[in-house]
């Protein structure tokens, strides 16, 4: 996995998330909490200046983030292979540090961001979370399941269930929590399907059917 800085992507993320609220999560507020003086009028210069001023710190955290990945990769790829019966360890992934606490992921390029100020264990959580997303979507697309709101909901719900399996929770060092408050009731419903110990394919298809019904 490549771990890099990408200032241009941060500029795009600011424009996409500066006023975004998704699933009950207020991304715009998260940006304002860390950068109260940034705006649509000054974001370009603001980000350029920030990267210059904090260049040494960002470089140090790049090295730390590589260690985060090394801590979790063996357990994560082992559990993904065990569940999906596919080895995802040889895929090419890119992790970009970000000055914003939005942590978006881009399925088509297997690229994601990690907020650079997150504590060490939470950087591990974001990396595990996003790599699990990539595996989940890859598996679903192989089943020719089309992208939809319900598939996105299930991807977030699946991560909460999957990343709290003991082999993963122990290496991440913290509980995986549901990021989107609006999905809380749906998580509880999908957990009942998980408890049936279905195959990955049957779990996904049954869960999607349920989410479609309860929209």
Secondary structure, 3 states (H helix, E strand, C coil): CEEEECHHHHHHHHHHHCCCEECCEEHHHHHHHHCCCCCCCCHHHHHHHHHHHCHHHHHHHHHHHHHHHHHHHHHHHHHHHHHHCCCCCCCCCEEEEECCCCCCEEHHHCEEEEECCCCHHHHHHHHHHHHHHHHHHHHHHHCCCCCCHHHHHHHHHHHHHHCCCHHHHHHHCCCCCCCCHHHHHHHHHHHHHHCCCCCHHHHHHHHHHHHHHCC
